[in-house]
Amino acid sequence: MFTTVASLLSRKIIKISLGIIAGSFLLFLLLHLLFPLKLLVSYSQIITARDGSVLHGYLSHDDKWRMKTELKEIIPQLSKTIIYKEDKYFYYHPGINPVAIVRAGVNNILKGKTTSGASTITMQVARLLSPKKRTYANKVVEIFRALQLEWQFSKEEILQLYLNLVPYGGNVEGVKSASLLYFGRLPDQLSLAQIATLSIVPNRPTSLGLGKNEILLLQERNKWLKRFERDNLFPEKEIQDALLEPLEARRRPVPKVAPHFSYRLKSQFPKADQLPTTLNPAMQQKVQQLAYNYSKRLQRYNINNLAVLVLNNRTMEVEAYIGSPDYSDQAHAGQVDGVKAIRSPGSTLKPLIYAMGIDMGKITPKTILTDVPSSFAGYNPDNFDKKFNGRVSVEKALSYSLNIPAVKVLHETGLPIFIDKLKRASFRQIDKDENKLGLSVALGGCGVTLEELTGLFASFANNGYYRPLRYLTQPKPVTPDTARQVRIVSPEAAFMIHEILTQASRPDLPNNYQNSYHVPKVAWKTGTSYGRRDAWSIGYNATYTVGVWVGNASGEGVRELTGADIATPLLFTIFNTIDYNSTNQWFSAPKSLAFRLVCTETGLAPDDFCKNQAADYFIPLVSSTQKCTHEKEVAISINESFSYCTTCQPAIGFKKKRYPNLTPDLIAYYDNSGIVYEKIPRHNPTCTRIFDSQAPLIVSPVQGQEYFIDSDSPPELMLSCQADNEVKQVYWFINDQFYVTANAAEKVFFKPATGPLKISCSDDKGRNSDVQVKVRAE
């Protein structure tokens, strides 16, 4: 009977208990839905380098130094110390410790005051998330929030929250902030003595404040270390070493390495707690120091700003980023980021122009171009030194950075194709200004950034493929197979550009580069903008691409400012520092690239009369196979006084002779410069044939142009043309009325009337060309 009653009672108790538990759980779920837990924690944003070191830190939105401690930074020593000191049963309770609550309640009732608490780590997190006055009602809320935390997060995540929120006095919160600001290292780099120090401060942040009462803090640290030893928390040797370690806790400034780089990423990713970047801290420090020292030398020329970008060509990671030599230099706009600033590129885009010409089969390195005064629909480019070189090869034109040949190649290949390639290489300002650009873009008539230029040159190093620059690390390494690639030029053209860009004399080794085995081989190009406002030098090898810009953030030009003299010395100083004693691995020629003999007079495949020949790269089935025509055979009279065409050539009484087959622009240059060349005798004056090709090219005035003149004192307009070698005289007509006879290279002037004008030019072979212009009075 008694057994039956006891059994029934026991079942009833179990049912009641289960009912209470179920009811409590349902009540918790209901309250959890009505009052959800919200983690509104504002962390300080930190920018880290590739090795995990902190580059820069920024206050949280509530002006706290509250840096997020990542799970991987919570090393065993740290977690064991915190759990031992704050909550030994952390891994065994559901957020509250009933035994500790009962014990604290009894002690407090017996003594009539609060003598001990019962807060677990989870409950402390709940209180830190929403600080309230310490009352019994708020304690109940704290318990509820602790249960919510345990319901939603793992123990490791709760411990992480505690370490992120624990106070250290002032506006410093969290272990990571305290360890960085007071010990100058990250949590996973702390010693046991430093961990013990950080574990005791939060309970007494006033009396044990870091950097204040060092003697008392040392005593408390050692007291706890001895407790650790007593309870065998750590090996005895570690404890003894920790006891002997001096206490050096002092407030340090937050790291401010690569400020332009850091601020750029902060602006781009404002909500990220931590941004792991590709920056190489050792390289950054070296390049920053080189840039700073070099900038001091430039100040005597009134040159105050420069910027440097270093890319790893294999990964496209940014390893060094110098926005200005001195971020704190307010007098010279040191906070302006020169890597992102839009500037004129000068001649730095020329390699892409020539690479385009190579890919379109129009040129090869030995192709001869004319560097003579030229007009392109009113655009009259000039060389940097105001001189002309006549006939030059492509490789000389590029290595000497001649302007007119580059514009000619761009004119031949097509401006729209060139702009499209720049857009595909992420040139943003080019994309915006596309409809405003002309052929002057070849010489700097556009806006670019150092970042864009460096990325473009890195594409040459990557077989002509452009890949976006990487600023942040990624879980998986980026390879050419996994990255977004855009073909800018062919591997063959890229290789030819490599070879050309190594031909110019280096400022560090003007005479004996090949004998300097420890110095890295570099392909490089300079640029100087109009008005000498920007000096550029961009270089690359198989490993790195380095971009250097020098100038004034204000845009003020300086007479001494040129890419070759001012920017290039810093470029090679950087290369010799970051890549010294490298293997000097250079680019291999693509298998599809071949050699052939060409005539040195034209760079074309030689004909029978070509005496001087040289080896040249070419792309089979792409490069032109046109035969050389630098000479032509002409029938002339026995006394060489005049020439014959096929119509008037006599059956006997003549001879044939080879003459230079010069282009009209080269003839005009020779004539104007007084350069002697062998001229074809004038055509047989009795011949009646009318020629229908190679009419004179009217250079001035320019077709379709409007000319504004002062009606009270109208200026004279120039008439000028370029004609064939055999042309001796030309005849000018204005509105179909004969005006004057002149020598082929002679410049003629006239005073125009307002209104539309038709200008015509006929040569002594009867060939004619016209232009239409308008003259308006101002």
Buried (B, 14 or more C-beta within 10 A) or exposed (E): EEEEEEEEEEEEEEEEEEEEEEEEEEEBEEEBEEEEBEEEBEBBBBBBBBEBBBBBBBBBEEEBBBBBBBEEBBBEBBBBBBBBBBBEEBEEBEBBBEEBBEEBEEBBEEEEEEEEBBBBBBBBBBBBBEEEEEEEEBBEBBBBBBBBBBEEBEBEEBBBBBBBBBBBBEBBBBBBBBBBBBBBBBBBBBBBBBBBBBBBBBEBBEEBBBBBBBEEBBEBBBEBBEBBBEEEBBEEEBBEEBBEBEBEBEEEEBBEBBBBBBBBBBEEBEEBBBBBBBBBBEBBEBBBEBBBEBBEEBEEEEBBBBBBBBBBBBBBBBBBBBBBBBBEBEEBBBBBBBBBBEBBBBBBBBBBBBBBBBBBBBBBBBBBBBBBBBBBEEBBBEBBEEEBBEBBBBBBBBBBBBBBBBBBBBBBBEBEEBBBBBBBBBBBBBEEBBEEBBBBBBBBBBBBBBBBBBBBBBBBBBBBBBBBBBBBBEEEEBEEEEBEBBBBBBBBBBBBBBBBBBEBEBBBBEEEBEEBEEBBBBBBBBBBBEEBBBBBBBBBBBBBBBBBBBBBBEEBBBEEBBBBBBBBBBBBBBBBBBBEEBEBEBBEBBEEBBEBEBBBBBBBBBEEBBEEBEEBBBBEEBBBEEEBBBBBEBBBBEEEEBBBBEEBBEEEEBEEBEBBBBBBBBBBBBBBEEEEEEBBBBBBEEBEEEBEEBBBBBBBBBEEBEBEBEEEEBEEBEBBBBBBBBBBBBBBBBEEEEBBEBEBBBBBEBEBEBEEBEBBBBBBBBBBBBBEBBBEEE
